[in-house]
Amino acid sequence: MKGKVFNNRYKIIKELGKGGMAIVYEAQDLLLDRRVALKMLRPEYVHDKGFLRKFRHEAKAVARLSHPNVVNIFDIGQDNDYHYLVMENVKGRNLKEIIQERGRLSIQEALDIANQICAALSVAHENNVVHCDIKPHNILLTEDNQVKVTDFGIARAATSSTLTMTNTIMGSANYFSPEQARGGEIKTYSDIYSLGVVLYEMLTGKVPFNGDSPISVALKHIQENPKKPSLLNPEIPPEVERIVMKAMSKEPEERFKSAREMRQKITATLKNLKSNNQESDKTIVLSDDGDTKILQKVDPVEKNDKSKGNERVYLSKTDNKASNNWMKWASLIIGIIFLVTMGVFIFYQQYMEVPIVEVPDVVGLEIDEAREVAAQVGLHIEKQNDVHHPEVPESHIISQYPVGGERVRQTRVIMVTVSKGPAILKSPDLVNKTLREAEVILDNQNLKIGKKEFVYNDEYPENVIIEQMPKPGDEINVESTIDLVISKGAKPRMVSVPNVVGLRLEEAEKIIEENDLKVGEINREWTRRFIKGQVSGQQYPVGKKIPENSTINLTVSQGLINEKRSEVHLGTRVDFYVPPGARENKIEVVVIDDNGRDVAYQGTHKPGERVIQYINSVGTTTIEVYCNGDLLGWETID
């Protein structure tokens, strides 16, 4: 990618980093002669037309924001299958890297960073832009500690089109709001919750919830309360802890009403902390009469200076008393030496002269039987814990330490884990639940989704579960799988794709809508056979059956290529009848001109059927007509 130039303007210099949805490069803007950051969408997203529409829409909304704490978006571009954002090139590091390096930040530094993030969110929320993915990875810090919040547009588009539909969310799940975890509506209060999580991590060095999968983390955001941050960092003042816990309230109405309100609270707290720090520069002492006095800290040198001139008193001790102290210390040292010597002797007797035996393998044995086997070699067994196991019978040993075959002294204890047998559960009722809701329910009960079958159904909305196996209420074991039948919604009516190639865009749109279809993405390019404004290509072949209300992407010509500046022949009429012969005849109209050789028309016709086509060409043109591969005739135009 290094050295590649996009749209004759942005030259790639080097890769800066990779994310789940995009790769970031440093680039040179050749037009304005400045360095920029070019964020390129990963290839797996460029064919998702719905995502691209949302991505462009959100990016344009964010580009209108102007604030020192928001990374500026300069341009939104596309070069063939490359879709990218051109952004301010921020010199610095992201907050996640800083936390990982330092463990946790100081109270004042964490509040200052949160204060700047609030400022960015305030201007965004007041312009009806919700970030949806506030996390340390998206917070950049410049060399002078100025915060720059990034990924507004891409986060919003991703949340709507991908994150709620896939499991590729681990990096964001740690910062999800409960409503995001449920797949619910996302508003400004969701950003406030995520900012509370970021502040929690800055103060403690840890995220409040963690797990093995995005679903398990999401479930904790919904069901569990976070451990108070002061338990992880006792230096956190109560007023700071209250800010964190309020921002992370499960119910949106219990959080700060806006990012501006949260910023005001953080600003006031910072002022109080600075004031308290100044007060802490004083020394509190108790006088002899019991009164409390506050004295300013005094330099030791100054204290010595003040004592000059005072009479010093030296107390001497008698030689006899010093001698008694020496005898006491000597007796104490001798006693310690004696105790250490006896301890070493007893340890040697108890442990070093104990016989070495081989540990028997007791895995799979019943616990009492295992004790008898161990006793035969002079060892004894202790239960470490009891757990459910889907295969090992109740009271039988699942694992042991030390393992069988290892050689140990007879004083060693064999610790074992004993099975409580398989845990019997009732299969949960998942019918009428969405697939996302089912994932959360099953993960909470240590169950898994098995086979998934998607079918059309008129009664159940799309992505809602119709049937399950085992049935609701059936007895099942922990970690069992449940097969699901999931609705694809009502079966759509299938319609045929019309032929709109060669028509003006306005005509093509009208015909597509008359056939109960919709126009999708419109791409424009220079063509060899079509004049400006003509449809030069369509997404689906003519006659293909597709669901009604589906979108058809079109390619529209920007103009006819004419590199040699030759004479242009527009609308040359080709009119002929299909000769007698086979029932179905493959007809091709071939054009050869300055732009090369192209099949301008291809179709299947019955004998005697009339075919009329209009051809655009450049320079000396030869038009050939073929039927089933045989040349029917040709014509040359100068």
Steps between C-alpha positions, in 0.01 A plus 500: 500500500799733560532754219148439363310818409121517542294726274820669380526677836582286805836319494549222760819545704477229765258291706418642844278227641218250449156476655206263475341697215775708344872544439653842568778641281703817510459671163610814318227727364662593168250778434536688832854374575432374852513174695167332576371175648318283246267243657425223247204267551592132503403305184231292678286814551519661156240269346244566772305776324281572801806547719669726244194723474483531878876553522497788249194659661650490850843617381342804332316582823822481704693701239280795593624488861776743588657470844858479638421161663355336186721362224410700188377317189629676186366277222300184422624312195470193281744365245357185339443257793700714744283706737675738737484799732763774493557626853718727707836331562532507881851461637472296819375170643162353585383484860498117507874488432565752778291306756670173407842661540434680831244271665278788610503879485503757777163625625548848357630375164210254458244772582665744261485246214135414581424874508633543145310193376182652649571819306522302174182305578314819593552660159422169324180431695380857450536436124304172524810282455541200734842332504384149607853365555675712765802300617869577573599375154302790345647768731823654369732714716732750338849570628362790711224275647217639289223243448380420147194272471495305174283252307168684543369418151640149471383400848143614439480326162659183638261479792197517274618268226742253650562495873143412593498219246834327558729380776798712390450737789745390769701824496185706552302266726702602807361853459142416391206664674229258623266617222770429239556155651127427464506616138266787591479861387821700542483866605727762655478337845674191356813709436487624861499140631797409279687809618435386860666167413799681346536717813476183716786345302715813516464512880547127570690361200222242447167485318200435729385188312697235312422157355584231248260626232321820400168346604623417853636855541176648365303290748703642790426855386130412513487300825799579726608807692867596463739473792547845652817656353625603846537130586757474220656840563454631858633842396178576308304768692128435568386788276695356205358152563148649499561646152610160365210306654241757390625490140487116511146471640305212344196721438561789254286744702733454801807610303603858430234665286760616250873502432495871585359425849766232556770745391375764746518244783853394402614865478364576849664185640837594348480841668420340837789254469746780420370698796537198731854441375591855601352443847702178531819706486431593866608289797244416773643464855357464849634736768563396860173654615299292249426783254539422127728735311574520126857593418652561156760242399843618613828415331728299730774755456267776618404296806866459592557869455216577743652271760828691502574653834288258693668312781566132407474232771693170471395203719772243573437139602702306754750236387318239707175552307681473164658175610160352594361590156793326328434179700133504405579528129760221517250265671236579237735424210608167653135401550416576135795293377385207714140517370614515136728200552220295657263601219742381233549169686125438537437591132765251394351229719144564379550559130843407373497143638140428379485217241434591135205318335325501162165682483221264390267610217160546666321695224167334429488315834231554762635724778499233776663246269764759410579556869558127547732484198698800624526359853675190364807712423470719808333801334169663581246694290325831554215639292587833341147568369185339362378595153237384254631293209297380200683163474665408833251333743420655835766449778761393245828686458536736203863605551786473749820677597771367512412285199531123493853369450673797662741414786446691827572467873233335714419831670362637173119539474318403178247773421204381290199655325187288542203487264150593613370329187340680207300810589139451391327809365166578344530600137415874488209621285658682207196509267402858410842623616743668263824321419695759702277449804541122470880531496494699824256258672700190401835651593359587843403134556823358356320364194581539132325546168522195279373484142324808361242469223354811339157470336235737365199540729199731474427503875841569652707813425847468354771366737243369755517136615213275381601160641768346719631156583506390784155643566445758779495329841687184390775385737848564359858505627724802543688591178234329288417649161155613388410493130295794374264569211509874429259707291615687191172689503218468248602344170542780247338503156759437230517737202701499177784745450426736207758608243591866551847505336516776239217703655538842655524479879159663552334244269683210668389612848136520384506149347669349806238650733217381272634146548476533885875539538722785623809672368804438722853634465575704188862488385629721220782420256623578150383236249578378148139469375278739696461876500476710814188422706431157347486189720802292402454209742262347753562277801285200395456338155175562314223256600658388828240445775567703815281597804275802453628826652858383445749763387681491166833679476561684173804628312446825310732630229692821557566520130629313196875429497663662194874516558583554126237774468343312207156557352222374728210296358195519727191279476598291198192282438548124464174338374463136389283186525613174658534236223309166507660220694511395862221592742734715705781694328788678673540842337808720543571848364876574498652847461862563395627861511774722647398384849552131414268203454185465712187288501247785493198270523437138592162326527288195415230526230258279305520456118348796311518731802610859425801643686568874517804649675659847508879513513739780604854483365818704444699523172482244220244242616418145394175346628463120476187292571531134609235227538610196701862592424450537122549840336169627358635827361715803562526871423783755514452870585777752428 
